[in-house]
Amino acid sequence: MSRMKTTSLIAVSFTTAVSFVCSYVYNLTMDNFEQYVSLIAVVMLDGFFGVLAGMKREGFQTKKAIKVLRTAVTWIMILTVLLLVERGFKGTAWLSETVIIPFVVFQVISALKNASMIGWIPSTLLNDILDKIDLHKGERDTTTPTDTPPTI
């Protein structure tokens, strides 16, 4: 009889601990759902255009399409850990933005390049957008062809 009580106590303790962790993560994600949704949106946008560009170049490959889901899950886990650290340590409220914003910018640029590869965005518009991002590098020289090797 006491063995059954011990097993029940362990099961209830385990269930309680798992319920606490799940409710904590649920509250964390609901408090920051905008960050999760925007992260998933940019990964899926880049993935959509990347799969279309890949289909145009080499046909559909399941391995490359699944890579989009792997990227989304990985960055969701990274965001979750960053938000846990922010909540656990005062003064680290900047952490998730510092790590996630560059990733979001690179994903949007990648989506624009992939959309340009499939012809949905004119390459001149893409070059204008990229030039405006890289204003600190100076003006692009459009008179020389880009496929000529540099002179040394």
RAQUICOR-V624568 format. One record per run of one state. SS is the DSSP state (hx for helix, st for strand, lp for the rest). FROM is the first residue (numbers start at 1). TO is the last residue. If there is no record, write none. Layout:
SS_FROM_TO + SS_FROM_TO
This chain:
lp_1_1 + hx_2_31 + lp_32_32 + hx_33_58 + lp_59_61 + hx_62_88 + lp_89_94 + hx_95_117 + lp_118_122 + hx_123_133 + lp_134_134 + hx_135_137 + lp_138_152
